[in-house]
């Protein structure tokens, strides 16, 4: 872990405001029997700025890495809700948790984990197409778009120009190789100059204990892609500027749409909090369709904190890095996960 300690210095920006101990550690050095952890405490008075030591379990833990189920269980038992962003979940769990709530379901793409020819046909009949997605895929990887033309299934894979046509028998064989995927309703996103566009909403809690929107960044995707992942020959803009660029909104209309996006995302974050435990740092991907309706595409539990740098917004970057630390202090000082403000 010593090799990567400099990567964590950005999280110490507000050390003077914390008035406490900032500590980084890895799974292998957690001692559940003696309830202590070996790791590195931030110390600005030593040349390396990190000092190795053994400490008791802290007042709050922010999860940023994969953990074994045994470690997760142990930390939850000891820390309770002071262990935040603890549970990761996939696209299927997200749908199962939120789809029972009509006011949330209307902003979610219909999803099933039963990858069968019957369900493919049902989705195609209902939505004129269907997505085949990995349950825990990211960055547009492993996405297929399927249509039916003249009795054959037409399959397009993201970032590839090839189009595959399959008979019904071949399609059944294809689906058996993708049985652990999901089928999902395609959202007809409003495009800009042929580019798919989605919005990354950075929703975080800070020292107030409330959900706040740290910022929104829009990704304008590759003109040939079936998702909006901008890194494939696309570009990005700040949320309000993107809304005005994509839709031609005036300032007031863009502001209202921006606030509507935040409200929907916050409602969903609160429900996930309620169902699955404490969260304080989410990257929520949102799309807007051809009828100006807002759709929540995905909720990222370990979002990329460097996202604001793609639009060269250093202030947003510093906020994204520091808010989880301020929330950790809030918990460590006896705060409780609580209601939200927009």
Number of C-alpha atoms within 10 A of each C-alpha: 9 9 6 8 15 11 8 14 12 12 18 18 15 15 17 8 10 15 9 11 14 18 21 18 15 13 15 10 12 20 14 13 6 9 11 15 22 20 20 21 18 20 17 12 9 9 8 11 14 22 16 15 11 15 15 12 18 16 16 21 23 18 18 12 9 12 16 8 9 8 14 16 13 13 19 16 11 13 16 14 19 27 24 25 22 27 16 14 14 15 22 18 12 16 17 11 15 19 18 10 11 10 13 17 17 14 20 22 18 15 22 18 17 14 19 17 17 11 15 24 18 14 23 18 13 11 15 14 21 27 25 25 23 21 17 15 13 13 12 20 15 16 21 20 20 25 21 19 9 6 11 15 20 19 20 20 20 19 19 10 10 10 11 12 18 16 13 13 9 12 18 15 13 13 16 12 10 14 15 13 23 21 27 23 19 20 19 13 21 20 19 14 9 13 23 25 27 29 26 24 26 26 22 24 26 22 16 17 22 19 26 20 21 17 20 26 22 26 25 28 25 21 19 16 22 21 23 27 24 22 14 16 12 17 18 21 19 19 22 22 16 22 22 15 14 17 14 12 16 12 12 9 15 20 17 12 19 16 14 14 22 23 15 17 28 22 16 23 24 18 16 17 17 12 11 14 19 22 26 24 28 24 22 23 21 24 24 23 15 11 9 12 14 20 23 23 19 19 22 21 20 16 15 12 17 13 19 23 13 15 15 12 13 13 11 20 20 18 19 26 19 20 23 23 24 22 26 27 24 22 22 16 12 11 15 15 23 13 9 15 10 12
